[in-house]
Each structure stands twice: as C-alpha cells, then as structure tokens.
Amino acid sequence: MAITNQERVGKAMDLLRAGLAPFVERKFAYCLCGIADREGAPGALFDEAEG
C-alpha cells in the first residue's frame, strides 16, 4: 500500500519536532532564567510577544 501525502507530512513533522526540541528547550531555558534581561543578551524569543 502506498504512503499518503498526509502520512509523509506527518512523519516529516515528527522528525522536525524531534530535531528542534533540544534547540527550543535551550532557548526557553536561557530566556526564562532571566539571562535575557541582561544588557546585550539576546531576548528575541519573547520580543514579539511583549509587543
């Protein structure tokens, strides 16, 4: 049986989620620990939300 486009996209999204999870966790931990409040520290993750 052939794999459907929905199954292909679902598999790709699962792989993307698994690959990006460590990066996103590091960024959130970095910002949530108050480091982003220091001068010169990147805080772009929350800049749009505070807006």
PyMOL commands that set and color helices and strands:
alter all, ss='L'
color gray80, all
select helices_A, chain A and resi 5-32+35-37+44-50
alter helices_A, ss='H'
color red, helices_A
deselect
rebuild
show_as cartoon
